């Protein structure tokens, strides 16, 4: 069961990175618009969102990788 949770954490981390990249592309497309307060608000909001998504992806990736490594080491010891 712990391996399943670890794999789900790794997949979620990959999905978060892809979403952050898509948000970054959207941020670049928004930056070409004429500068108004709503465009600036969207740029600031998306910048914060990208940072948060990358931080969560980093945490999930490290936790998932740690659990998978611990599980594989216990499997080799029991064999």
N, C-alpha and C positions, 0 to 999 in steps of 0.2 A: 504494500500500500504506500509505503514511503517513497518508493521509486516512481510510482504513478504521480504522486504529488510533486516530486522533483521534476519530472518530465513536463508536467503542466506548468510549473513555474518557469522552466526554460522556454517553453512555447509562448507563454504570456510575455516574457521579456523580449522575445523576438517580435511579437506583435506590437509591443510598446515602442520599440525602436523604429519599426516601419511606420507607425502612426506619427512619431516625432519627425521622421523624414518627410512624410506627406505634409505635415503642418509647416515645416520649414519651406517647402516648395510653395505652399499657399502664402506664407509670409513674404516670399520673394515676389509673388504675383501681386499681392496687395501693395507692396512698396512702390510699384510703378504707377499707382493711381495718384491723382492730385491730392496734396496733403490737406486733410481736414482733421478735425478733432476726432471723428469717428474712425478714420484710418489710423491715426496715432494710437487710439485706444485699442483697436484690433491688433496692432503690431506689438504693443506692450503686453496685452493679454496672451497672444500667441507665443511671445518670447518666454513668458513665465510658464506657460503650458509645456513648451518644449523642454525646458530645464527640469520641470517636475516629472515628465514622462521618462526622460533619460535617467533621472535619479532612481525612480521606481524600477526601471528596467535593470539598472545596475544591481540594485538590492536583490531583485528576484533571480537574476542570473547567478550571482554569487551564492545565494542560499540553495538554489537548485543544484548547482555544480558541487557544492559541499556535501549535500545529501547523497548525490549519486556517487561521489568518490568514496564516501564513508560506507555506502552500501556495497560497492564493488570490492572494497578491502575486506569487509566482513564475509563476503561470499568466498573470496580466495582463502581466507583463514579457515572457514568451515569445511572446505573441500579436502 
